[in-house]
Amino acid sequence: MRYSSAPTARVRRACSRRSTSRCCFARCAGLGPGNRAVWRAGLSRGSPLRSPRPVPPCGRHLPRRGPQKEHVLDGEPLRRLADGAGTWVAVAFLPEDVRLASGPAAGRRLFLDRTLALADRQYFTALATYRHALGQRNAALRAGRLDLARAFDPPLARAGARVVAGRLAWVEQAQAGFRDELLALGEPRAAADLGYAGPAELADPEAWPAALDAAAARDQARAPPLWDRTATTLRLCLEGHGVREFGSTGQQRSAAIALKLLELETLRQAAGEAPALLLDDVFAELDQQRQERLATRLRRVGQAQVFITSPRADEMGPGMELPVWRVRGGGVSIED
């Protein structure tokens, strides 16, 4: 493979040092600025490429950084993105959110953490501290440094206990609301249950040392160690059976919508005002009875702004007398 001398001449005029022109030539030739190892290219006319060799970048021909993102709140720049969390909140139901009921436990745990982090800044701080301590502890275990890993046990216990306590408190408070929401969507109230699948005793920091000691042997043997005592989840049941394993498509969708409505209420109580509610194709895969019940429930959301999207007008649900915006050809028009 050979390169012509035309790009080489331009590179030589741009670079004052011959040693750096290799880097510039390789980058101008399209090998990409992100490569850690740049192919060394011959600079003379007709010189073939030699064997691969890492070449340090010269700094002259690296691509310039584009405009930087800036987060602003009420005209004032935010020092950290976390400082603006919870200022304006919207609860969104997307088609993939059905996996809150039908998918793996990690999705429900993420839902719970996100809801509580937005509603409670202390929970947000505890969760961030816990994840940082857990990451440092696991890194030490991967390096075979059990003594160093033990140094992270105290902050792990304090923050982890706060996380578990926050989750337990929310589940206890939300149980009745979960039953009411499913009743409003057509499921028998007595048959619905919301629970917490995990060791509740870890809400006490004093219980963590014993739990960490019990897992020490497994921590050393596992590669990589990914031990996480708060890796628990919500348990959703109907008639005593798990919604994920035994629920119908309509029941799983109703359970996921119920969780989103609980999220709306949780954030409303925390902020003193209702977040916006964004519902994308929420009536899909529901039978007519469930569609009617959901439409009735959405008309009782109070002061929250509600936005509903649907590919067809007949899928909007009965009785939803809302202003209609249509999207055609990349433009938005308001229907009279």
C-alpha positions in Angstrom: 0.0 0.0 0.0 1.4 3.4 -1.0 0.4 7.0 -0.4 1.1 9.8 -2.9 3.3 12.8 -1.9 0.5 15.4 -2.1 -0.8 15.0 1.5 2.8 14.6 2.7 3.8 18.0 1.3 0.9 19.7 3.0 1.7 18.0 6.3 5.3 19.0 6.1 4.4 22.7 5.6 2.0 22.5 8.6 4.5 20.8 11.0 7.8 22.3 12.0 9.2 19.0 13.3 9.9 16.0 11.2 9.2 13.7 14.2 5.7 15.0 14.6 4.8 14.9 10.9 4.3 11.2 11.1 1.5 11.6 13.5 0.0 14.5 11.5 0.2 12.5 8.2 -1.4 9.5 9.8 -4.3 11.6 11.1 -4.7 13.6 7.9 -4.7 10.4 6.0 -7.9 9.4 7.8 -6.7 6.9 10.3 -8.7 8.7 13.0 -7.9 10.9 15.9 -9.2 8.4 18.5 -6.7 5.6 17.8 -4.3 4.9 20.6 -1.7 3.5 18.2 -1.2 5.4 14.9 0.2 3.6 11.9 3.6 5.0 11.0 3.4 6.2 7.4 6.3 6.8 5.1 6.7 10.4 4.1 8.7 10.2 0.9 7.1 9.7 -2.5 6.3 6.1 -3.1 7.4 5.0 0.3 5.3 2.0 1.6 3.7 1.8 5.0 6.0 0.1 7.5 5.0 -2.1 10.4 2.6 -0.7 13.0 4.2 1.5 15.7 2.7 3.7 18.3 3.3 7.4 17.5 2.6 10.2 20.1 0.2 12.9 18.8 1.9 16.2 18.0 -1.1 18.3 19.1 -1.2 20.4 16.0 -3.7 18.4 13.9 -6.0 17.0 16.6 -9.6 17.9 15.9 -10.8 20.9 17.8 -13.3 20.3 20.5 -16.8 21.4 19.6 -19.1 23.5 21.7 -19.3 22.3 25.2 -22.6 21.4 26.9 -23.6 23.8 29.6 -26.3 23.2 32.2 -28.2 26.4 33.2 -30.9 26.9 35.9 -32.8 30.2 35.9 -30.0 31.8 33.9 -27.3 30.6 36.2 -24.8 27.9 35.2 -24.8 24.7 37.4 -21.5 23.6 38.8 -22.7 20.0 38.8 -25.5 18.4 36.9 -26.7 16.8 40.1 -27.5 20.3 41.5 -30.3 20.7 39.0 -31.8 17.2 39.5 -35.5 17.4 40.5 -35.9 21.1 39.5 -38.3 20.3 36.7 -39.6 16.7 36.6 -41.7 14.7 34.2 -42.8 11.1 34.5 -42.7 9.3 31.2 -44.3 6.0 30.2 -42.6 4.6 27.1 -43.5 1.3 25.3 -40.4 -0.4 26.7 -41.5 0.5 30.3 -43.7 -2.6 30.2 -40.5 -4.4 31.1 -40.9 -2.9 34.6 -43.4 -5.7 35.1 -42.3 -8.3 32.5 -38.5 -7.8 32.5 -35.6 -8.6 34.9 -35.2 -7.3 38.4 -32.6 -4.7 37.5 -35.2 -2.6 35.7 -37.4 -2.4 38.8 -34.5 -1.6 41.0 -33.4 1.2 38.7 -37.0 2.5 38.7 -37.1 2.5 42.5 -33.7 4.2 42.8 -34.5 6.9 40.2 -37.9 7.7 41.8 -36.4 8.0 45.3 -33.3 9.9 44.2 -35.5 12.5 42.6 -37.9 12.7 45.6 -35.2 12.6 48.4 -31.8 14.3 48.1 -30.5 12.4 51.1 -31.3 9.1 49.3 -29.6 10.5 46.2 -26.5 11.2 48.2 -26.5 7.9 50.0 -27.0 6.0 46.7 -24.1 7.8 45.1 -21.8 7.2 48.1 -22.8 3.5 48.2 -22.1 2.9 44.5 -18.7 4.7 44.8 -17.7 2.6 47.8 -18.9 -0.6 46.2 -16.9 0.2 43.0 -13.8 0.9 45.0 -14.2 -2.2 47.1 -14.8 -4.5 44.1 -11.7 -3.0 42.4 -9.6 -3.8 45.4 -11.0 -7.4 45.4 -10.1 -7.8 41.7 -6.6 -6.7 42.6 -6.4 -9.3 45.4 -6.2 -6.7 48.1 -8.7 -7.9 50.7 -7.2 -5.6 53.3 -7.8 -2.6 51.1 -11.3 -3.8 50.3 -12.1 -4.0 54.0 -11.3 -0.3 54.3 -14.5 0.5 52.3 -16.8 -1.6 54.6 -17.8 1.3 57.0 -18.9 3.8 54.3 -20.5 0.9 52.4 -22.5 -0.1 55.5 -23.6 3.4 56.4 -24.7 4.3 52.9 -26.2 0.9 52.1 -28.3 0.9 55.2 -29.7 4.3 54.2 -30.5 3.0 50.7 -32.3 -0.1 52.1 -34.2 1.9 54.6 -35.4 4.3 52.0 -36.6 1.5 49.7 -38.4 -0.3 52.5 -40.2 2.9 53.6 -41.3 3.6 50.0 -42.6 0.1 49.5 -44.6 0.1 52.7 -46.1 3.5 51.9 -46.9 2.5 48.2 -48.5 -0.9 48.9 -52.1 0.5 49.3 -51.6 2.9 46.3 -50.4 0.0 44.1 -53.6 -2.0 44.9 -55.8 1.1 44.3 -54.1 1.8 40.9 -54.6 -1.7 39.7 -58.2 -1.7 40.9 -58.8 1.5 38.9 -57.3 -0.3 35.9 -59.6 -3.4 36.3 -57.7 -5.8 38.5 -59.2 -7.0 41.8 -57.8 -4.9 44.7 -57.3 -7.9 47.0 -55.3 -9.8 44.4 -52.6 -7.1 44.0 -49.5 -7.0 46.1 -46.3 -4.8 46.1 -43.4 -6.1 48.1 -39.6 -5.8 48.6 -37.5 -8.8 47.7 -34.4 -8.5 49.8 -32.8 -8.7 53.3 -34.8 -6.0 55.3 -32.4 -6.3 58.2 -29.7 -4.4 56.2 -31.6 -1.2 56.9 -29.6 -1.3 60.2 -25.9 -0.4 59.7 -25.0 -2.7 62.6 -26.2 -5.7 60.5 -23.7 -5.1 57.7 -20.4 -6.3 59.3 -21.8 -9.8 59.8 -23.2 -9.8 56.2 -19.8 -8.7 54.9 -17.9 -11.3 56.9 -20.2 -14.0 55.7 -19.5 -13.0 52.1 -15.7 -12.6 52.5 -14.8 -16.1 51.2 -17.1 -15.7 48.2 -15.6 -12.2 47.6 -12.1 -13.6 47.3 -13.1 -16.6 45.1 -15.2 -14.7 42.7 -13.7 -13.2 39.6 -14.6 -10.4 39.1 -16.2 -9.8 42.5 -19.5 -8.0 42.0 -21.0 -8.5 45.4 -23.9 -6.0 46.1 -26.1 -6.6 49.1 -28.6 -4.0 47.9 -29.1 -5.8 44.6 -32.7 -6.4 45.5 -35.9 -5.5 43.7 -39.6 -4.9 43.8 -41.9 -7.9 43.9 -45.1 -7.5 41.9 -47.9 -10.1 42.5 -51.4 -10.7 41.3 -53.5 -13.4 43.1 -50.3 -14.6 44.9 -48.3 -15.1 41.7 -45.5 -13.1 40.2 -46.7 -10.7 37.4 -43.5 -11.3 35.4 -43.8 -15.1 35.5 -47.6 -15.6 35.3 -49.2 -12.3 34.3 -50.9 -11.8 31.0 -49.8 -9.1 28.6 -52.6 -6.8 29.8 -51.8 -7.4 33.4 -48.1 -6.7 33.0 -48.9 -3.5 31.2 -51.4 -2.5 33.9 -48.8 -3.2 36.6 -46.2 -1.1 34.8 -48.7 1.8 34.4 -49.5 1.5 38.1 -45.8 1.9 39.0 -45.6 5.0 36.8 -48.6 6.5 38.5 -47.1 5.8 41.9 -43.9 7.5 40.7 -46.1 10.6 39.8 -47.6 10.7 43.2 -44.3 10.2 45.0 -42.7 13.1 43.1 -45.8 15.3 43.6 -45.7 14.8 47.4 -41.9 15.6 47.4 -42.1 18.7 45.3 -45.5 20.0 46.3 -46.6 20.1 42.7 -47.4 17.4 40.2 -44.8 16.6 37.5 -45.8 16.5 33.8 -47.0 13.1 32.7 -45.8 11.9 29.3 -47.5 8.8 27.9 -46.3 7.2 24.7 -48.8 4.8 23.1 -50.1 3.9 26.5 -53.4 2.4 25.4 -51.7 -0.2 23.1 -52.2 -3.9 23.9 -55.0 -3.1 26.4 -58.5 -4.6 25.8 -61.4 -2.2 25.6 -62.3 -2.5 29.3 -58.8 -1.7 30.4 -58.6 1.2 27.9 -61.8 2.7 29.4 -60.6 2.3 32.9 -57.2 3.9 32.1 -58.9 6.8 30.3 -61.0 7.4 33.4 -58.0 7.2 35.7 -56.0 9.7 33.6 -58.8 12.2 33.8 -58.3 12.2 37.6 -54.6 13.0 37.7 -55.3 16.5 39.1 -53.1 19.4 38.1 -50.5 17.5 36.2 -49.9 18.3 32.6 -50.7 15.2 30.5 -49.3 14.5 27.1 -50.5 11.3 25.2 -49.0 10.2 21.9 -50.6 7.6 19.7 -50.1 6.5 16.0 -53.9 6.5 15.4 -56.7 8.6 16.8 -58.8 5.5 17.6 -56.2 4.3 20.0 -56.4 7.4 22.3 -58.9 5.7 24.6 -62.6 6.5 25.0 -63.6 9.8 26.5 -60.2 11.5 26.1 -61.3 15.0 25.1 -57.9 16.6 24.7 -56.4 19.1 22.2 -54.9 17.2 19.3 -51.5 18.0 17.8 -50.6 16.2 14.6 -47.1 15.5 13.4 -46.8 15.4 9.6 -43.6 15.7 7.5 -41.6 17.0 10.4 -44.1 19.7 11.3 -46.5 20.0 14.2 -50.1 21.4 13.6 -52.9 21.9 16.1 -56.2 20.3 15.0 -59.3 22.5 15.4 
